[in-house]
Amino acid sequence: MQTIDRIADFFKEEETILIIPEELSCITKNFVRKGQIVIEPVRRNTAPAICLVAMKLKEEYGDGIMHIMPADHLIRDKRRFLTHLKFGEYLAQNGYLVTYGINPTRPETGYGYIKIGEVLKKHKSGIVACEGKGFTEKPDRRRAKVYLRKKTFLWNSGIFTFKITDIIREMEYHIPDVSKRVKSYLLTGERRHFEEIREISIDYGVMEKAARFCVIKADFSWDDVGSWLALERYFKGDCFKNIFIGDALGLDSRDSIVYSYNIPVKVYGIKKLVVVACPKGVLVCKKERASDLKNLLRIKG
């Protein structure tokens, strides 16, 4: 809801579209009107999802500017954020595919990075847009420290701005197999067409291959709170660096995160683990693997 509220002054309610996986549709419908929801029938990463919503928007509205933003980000300075989006719109109107990079403040291994080049355009507010030189997957700690020193690598925020017709054209050129199957799904409504799509991100599928790819160096306050490790930045740990949230207790444990919802949890002798318990299930993983939890979504049952 914070993501929707953040842009409420910039977009009309009917212009805000949520693209969500099928399993979250019931929950989401409690918060937004039915017309605002696009269902992603099968998770296939960001490129197919964006292709789906872009084609739907083109069919309904024709051309225009679309902004893509994940729902699990924390952005405190709303006014400054909207200034960045307006600058992104200006660049998109001039044919650029735009993404937003965050200045790294630590050698983060849980985020992807974007390499930037020469300055392309400066906004009157001081915001700068640079050439996009490519994306880098989550690095190890040694490489993350190098990126932090170089100043030419930014965190990949996963926020994008482009003209609807531009992104559809780029997808048809760079990932025609994805574009073709999304079209087939929209024409027939048959789930099998989406199931046949390969997993591919918008970053590697389209953005870094595009001739006019630029990165706005974002200076608004930003944090990706989509990982359990983000709790360490907002909750104070005990003297052994443990964070216990909910009905959770621990003994002889260190550097762990334990979260419980409506289920009492007690841990003993654990170290560097994430433990999550709720009525629907229990999760246990090493902290160092927390950023890879999306792989669990591929497991059936």
C-alpha positions as CSV (number, residue, x, y, z in Angstrom):
1,M,0.0,0.0,0.0
2,Q,2.9,2.4,0.6
3,T,4.0,2.0,-3.0
4,I,0.4,3.0,-4.1
5,D,0.2,5.9,-1.7
6,R,3.6,7.2,-2.7
7,I,2.5,7.9,-6.3
8,A,-1.1,8.8,-5.5
9,D,-0.5,12.5,-6.1
10,F,1.2,11.8,-9.4
11,F,-1.2,9.4,-11.1
12,K,-4.9,9.0,-11.2
13,E,-6.2,5.9,-9.4
14,E,-7.2,4.2,-12.7
15,E,-3.7,4.7,-14.0
16,T,-2.2,2.6,-11.3
17,I,-1.9,-1.1,-12.3
18,L,-0.7,-3.9,-10.1
19,I,0.8,-6.9,-11.8
20,I,0.8,-9.8,-9.4
21,P,1.3,-13.6,-9.4
22,E,-1.9,-15.6,-9.4
23,E,-1.5,-16.8,-5.8
24,L,-1.6,-13.3,-4.5
25,S,-4.7,-12.2,-6.3
26,C,-7.2,-12.8,-3.5
27,I,-5.2,-10.8,-1.0
28,T,-4.6,-7.9,-3.4
29,K,-8.2,-7.6,-4.3
30,N,-8.9,-6.6,-0.7
31,F,-6.9,-3.3,-1.3
32,V,-7.5,-2.2,-4.8
33,R,-10.3,-2.2,-7.4
34,K,-10.5,-5.2,-9.7
35,G,-9.7,-3.2,-12.8
36,Q,-6.3,-2.2,-11.4
37,I,-5.0,-5.8,-11.3
38,V,-3.2,-7.8,-14.0
39,I,-2.6,-11.4,-13.2
40,E,0.7,-13.0,-14.1
41,P,-0.4,-16.6,-14.7
42,V,3.0,-18.1,-14.1
43,R,6.2,-16.5,-12.6
44,R,8.7,-15.9,-15.4
45,N,10.7,-13.0,-14.1
46,T,10.4,-9.4,-14.9
47,A,10.6,-9.3,-18.8
48,P,7.5,-11.4,-19.5
49,A,5.5,-9.6,-16.7
50,I,6.4,-6.1,-18.1
51,C,5.6,-7.3,-21.6
52,L,2.2,-8.5,-20.5
53,V,1.2,-5.2,-18.8
54,A,2.7,-3.1,-21.6
55,M,0.7,-4.9,-24.3
56,K,-2.5,-4.6,-22.1
57,L,-1.8,-0.8,-21.7
58,K,-1.2,-0.3,-25.4
59,E,-4.5,-2.1,-26.2
60,E,-6.5,0.0,-23.7
61,Y,-4.8,3.4,-23.9
62,G,-2.5,3.5,-27.0
63,D,0.9,4.9,-26.4
64,G,2.1,6.7,-23.3
65,I,4.7,6.6,-20.5
66,M,4.8,3.7,-18.1
67,H,6.7,3.4,-14.8
68,I,7.6,0.1,-13.3
69,M,8.3,-0.1,-9.6
70,P,8.6,-3.1,-7.2
71,A,6.2,-3.1,-4.2
72,D,8.7,-4.0,-1.6
73,H,10.8,-0.8,-1.5
74,L,11.0,1.8,1.3
75,I,11.3,5.4,-0.1
76,R,11.0,8.1,2.5
77,D,11.3,11.3,0.4
78,K,8.1,11.1,-1.8
79,R,8.5,14.6,-3.3
80,R,12.1,13.9,-4.4
81,F,11.1,10.5,-5.7
82,L,8.4,12.1,-7.9
83,T,10.9,14.6,-9.2
84,H,13.0,11.7,-10.4
85,L,10.0,10.1,-12.1
86,K,9.2,13.3,-14.0
87,F,12.8,13.5,-15.2
88,G,12.5,9.9,-16.3
89,E,9.3,10.8,-18.2
90,Y,11.2,13.6,-20.0
91,L,14.0,11.1,-21.0
92,A,11.5,8.4,-22.1
93,Q,9.7,10.9,-24.3
94,N,13.0,11.4,-26.0
95,G,13.4,7.7,-26.8
96,Y,15.4,6.5,-23.8
97,L,14.7,3.3,-21.8
98,V,15.3,4.6,-18.2
99,T,16.2,2.9,-15.0
100,Y,17.2,4.4,-11.6
101,G,20.4,3.5,-9.9
102,I,21.1,4.0,-6.1
103,N,24.4,5.2,-4.8
104,P,25.8,2.3,-2.8
105,T,26.5,2.9,0.9
106,R,27.9,-0.5,1.8
107,P,29.4,-3.5,-0.1
108,E,26.0,-5.1,-0.5
109,T,26.0,-8.7,-1.9
110,G,22.2,-9.0,-2.0
111,Y,21.6,-6.5,-4.7
112,G,22.3,-6.4,-8.4
113,Y,24.4,-3.5,-9.8
114,I,24.4,-1.2,-12.8
115,K,27.5,0.2,-14.5
116,I,27.2,3.8,-15.7
117,G,29.1,5.8,-18.3
118,E,29.1,9.4,-19.4
119,V,26.6,12.0,-18.2
120,L,23.8,12.4,-20.8
121,K,21.5,15.0,-19.2
122,K,21.3,17.1,-16.0
123,H,18.0,18.2,-14.5
124,K,17.6,21.6,-13.0
125,S,17.1,20.1,-9.5
126,G,20.6,18.5,-9.8
127,I,19.6,15.0,-10.8
128,V,21.9,13.4,-13.4
129,A,21.2,10.8,-16.1
130,C,24.1,8.7,-17.4
131,E,24.7,6.2,-20.1
132,G,23.8,2.7,-19.0
133,K,26.7,0.3,-19.5
134,G,25.3,-3.0,-18.3
135,F,24.0,-5.0,-15.3
136,T,25.9,-7.1,-12.9
137,E,24.4,-9.9,-10.8
138,K,24.8,-10.0,-7.1
139,P,28.5,-10.0,-6.4
140,D,30.6,-11.6,-3.7
141,R,31.8,-9.4,-0.9
142,R,35.2,-8.8,-2.5
143,R,33.8,-7.6,-5.8
144,A,31.1,-5.5,-3.9
145,K,33.9,-3.7,-2.1
146,V,35.5,-2.9,-5.5
147,Y,32.2,-1.6,-6.9
148,L,31.8,0.7,-3.8
149,R,35.2,2.2,-4.4
150,K,34.9,2.7,-8.2
151,K,31.8,5.0,-8.1
152,T,30.8,3.8,-11.5
153,F,28.5,1.1,-10.1
154,L,25.1,1.8,-8.7
155,W,22.6,-0.5,-7.0
156,N,19.9,-1.7,-9.4
157,S,16.7,-0.3,-8.0
158,G,14.4,-2.3,-10.3
159,I,12.5,0.9,-11.2
160,F,12.0,1.7,-14.9
161,T,10.4,4.3,-17.1
162,F,9.7,4.0,-20.8
163,K,7.2,4.7,-23.6
164,I,4.9,1.8,-24.0
165,T,5.6,1.5,-27.8
166,D,9.3,1.7,-27.2
167,I,9.5,-1.2,-24.7
168,I,7.2,-3.4,-26.8
169,R,9.3,-2.7,-29.9
170,E,12.5,-3.5,-28.0
171,M,11.1,-6.7,-26.7
172,E,9.9,-7.8,-30.2
173,Y,13.5,-7.2,-31.4
174,H,15.6,-8.6,-28.5
175,I,13.3,-11.3,-27.0
176,P,10.9,-12.1,-29.9
177,D,10.1,-15.6,-28.4
178,V,8.8,-13.9,-25.2
179,S,6.9,-11.3,-27.0
180,K,5.2,-13.9,-29.3
181,R,4.1,-16.1,-26.4
182,V,2.7,-13.1,-24.4
183,K,0.7,-12.1,-27.5
184,S,-0.6,-15.6,-27.8
185,Y,-1.6,-15.6,-24.2
186,L,-3.5,-12.3,-24.5
187,L,-5.3,-13.5,-27.7
188,T,-6.4,-16.9,-26.4
189,G,-6.3,-16.6,-22.6
190,E,-4.7,-20.0,-22.5
191,R,-2.2,-20.4,-19.7
192,R,0.0,-22.8,-21.6
193,H,1.4,-20.0,-23.7
194,F,2.7,-18.2,-20.6
195,E,4.1,-21.5,-19.2
196,E,6.2,-21.9,-22.4
197,I,8.0,-18.6,-21.7
198,R,11.6,-18.8,-20.5
199,E,12.6,-16.9,-17.4
200,I,14.3,-13.7,-18.2
201,S,14.7,-10.3,-16.6
202,I,14.0,-7.0,-18.2
203,D,17.6,-6.0,-17.3
204,Y,19.4,-8.7,-19.4
205,G,16.6,-9.3,-21.9
206,V,16.2,-5.8,-23.1
207,M,17.7,-2.9,-21.2
208,E,21.4,-3.5,-21.6
209,K,20.9,-4.4,-25.3
210,A,19.0,-1.2,-26.1
211,A,20.8,1.6,-28.0
212,R,19.2,4.3,-25.8
213,F,19.5,2.9,-22.3
214,C,20.2,5.5,-19.5
215,V,20.4,5.5,-15.8
216,I,19.2,8.2,-13.5
217,K,21.5,8.5,-10.5
218,A,18.8,8.6,-7.7
219,D,19.4,10.6,-4.6
220,F,16.2,9.9,-2.7
221,S,16.2,7.7,0.4
222,W,15.8,4.1,-0.8
223,D,15.9,0.6,0.7
224,D,14.9,-2.8,-0.6
225,V,13.0,-4.4,2.2
226,G,12.1,-7.5,0.2
227,S,14.7,-9.6,2.1
228,W,14.5,-10.9,5.7
229,L,18.0,-9.4,6.2
230,A,16.5,-5.9,5.8
231,L,15.1,-6.4,9.4
232,E,18.6,-5.9,10.7
233,R,18.5,-2.3,9.4
234,Y,15.3,-1.4,11.3
235,F,15.4,-3.5,14.4
236,K,18.0,-3.4,17.1
237,G,19.5,-6.8,17.9
238,D,20.4,-8.1,21.4
239,C,23.9,-8.3,22.7
240,F,24.5,-11.4,20.6
241,K,23.2,-9.7,17.4
242,N,20.0,-11.7,17.4
243,I,16.7,-10.2,16.3
244,F,13.5,-11.7,17.7
245,I,10.1,-10.5,16.4
246,G,6.8,-11.8,17.6
247,D,6.4,-14.7,20.0
248,A,10.0,-15.7,19.7
249,L,12.7,-16.6,22.2
250,G,16.3,-17.9,21.9
251,L,19.1,-19.3,24.0
252,D,22.8,-19.7,23.3
253,S,22.2,-18.3,19.8
254,R,24.0,-15.7,17.7
255,D,23.6,-13.4,14.7
256,S,20.2,-14.8,13.8
257,I,16.8,-13.5,12.8
258,V,13.7,-15.2,14.2
259,Y,10.2,-14.0,13.2
260,S,7.0,-15.6,14.4
261,Y,3.4,-14.8,13.6
262,N,0.7,-16.5,15.7
263,I,3.1,-19.4,16.5
264,P,5.4,-19.5,19.5
265,V,9.0,-20.2,18.4
266,K,12.0,-21.1,20.6
267,V,15.5,-21.6,19.2
268,Y,18.5,-23.0,20.9
269,G,22.2,-23.0,19.8
270,I,21.7,-21.6,16.3
271,K,24.1,-19.2,14.5
272,K,23.6,-17.1,11.4
273,L,20.1,-18.4,10.5
274,V,16.8,-16.9,9.5
275,V,13.8,-18.6,11.0
276,V,10.3,-17.6,10.1
277,A,7.1,-19.3,11.4
278,C,3.5,-18.6,10.6
279,P,0.3,-20.7,10.4
280,K,1.0,-21.5,6.7
281,G,4.5,-22.9,7.3
282,V,8.0,-22.6,8.6
283,L,11.2,-21.3,6.9
284,V,14.7,-22.0,8.0
285,C,17.8,-20.9,6.0
286,K,21.3,-19.6,6.4
287,K,21.6,-15.8,6.4
288,E,24.1,-16.0,3.6
289,R,21.5,-17.6,1.4
290,A,18.6,-15.4,2.2
291,S,18.9,-13.4,-1.0
292,D,18.3,-16.6,-3.0
293,L,15.0,-17.5,-1.4
294,K,13.1,-16.8,-4.6
295,N,14.4,-20.2,-5.8
296,L,12.0,-21.8,-3.3
297,L,9.1,-20.5,-5.4
298,R,10.0,-23.0,-8.1
299,I,9.4,-25.9,-5.8
300,K,5.9,-27.4,-6.1
301,G,4.0,-28.6,-3.0
